[in-house]
């Protein structure tokens, strides 16, 4: 009897080429951060499958379940990270009109196993509340780096901005006001996570933050382009600030202020957003007011931010 020919499995470069083509199709339709996450998670899954001689696209449910079990046993990823990975892998399947392996009971069982092992609780960033904010500001220097850092930190706190929103702010979108009773400065946020179509939103900052921004702009010497920039070793500004730099800047500021290492380890690019939300709750802000200020679309996200300080009606 003649044996049936064995169909060769796609190589990793072939899988990555298909991934690249899929991501190129959705460019501009999805947030850049979402595309980066889809790419990274599916690439990891593709490598996992290729070394085992499995097909990653379309993937069999039992292979995705094995991937979940491997990530769980590895102890490196959180449960939220693994959920994101499975969602991203299924999204890549959906975009290619393929059956979704994540809907199979085999994967559901693996996810339940994962949650029983790792739990569902997400690690909360250390909130930079008003008292910690003052300590960080006091630890900065009087040079251009200090000017940039103070403006960045205060804008992040006043506007409850996500890191993607902070790096997207532009100088030409700043409006200055001199009428009594009006804030000295507002900044137009062109697009955000909860405003993907770009309706935009005016962000208000305190007069002190406006002064910090003006000091930074005076040192920067630019009238257009991105508001916040990176600074090279010789303090020459770059054209923009990367989202990954926000976390490093906040941690460096904490070290300069002699903050405890255990607390520094919990400071992230979300810390100002968390701390400002907690301060608003302590000051009596209602849930609708808080959601409006922070541009949240889901109440459960807000509640995770402020659960440590309680909430009002």
Secondary structure, DSSP 8 states (H G I E B T S, - for coil): -----------HHHHHHHHHHHHHHTBTTB-HHHHHHHHHHHHHHHHHHHTTT---SS--HHHHHHHHHHHHHHT-S-HHHHHHHHHHHHHHHHHTT---GGGSHHHHHHHHHHHHHH-S---------HHHHHHHHHT--SSHHHHHHHHHHHHHHHHT--HHHHHH-BGGGEEE--STTS-SEEEEE--BTTBTT---EEEE--HHHHHHHHHHHHHHT-SSSBSS--B-TT--B-S---HHHHHHHHHHHHHHTT--HHHHTT--TTHHHHHHHHHHHHTT--HHHHHHHHT-S-HHHHHHHHTTT----
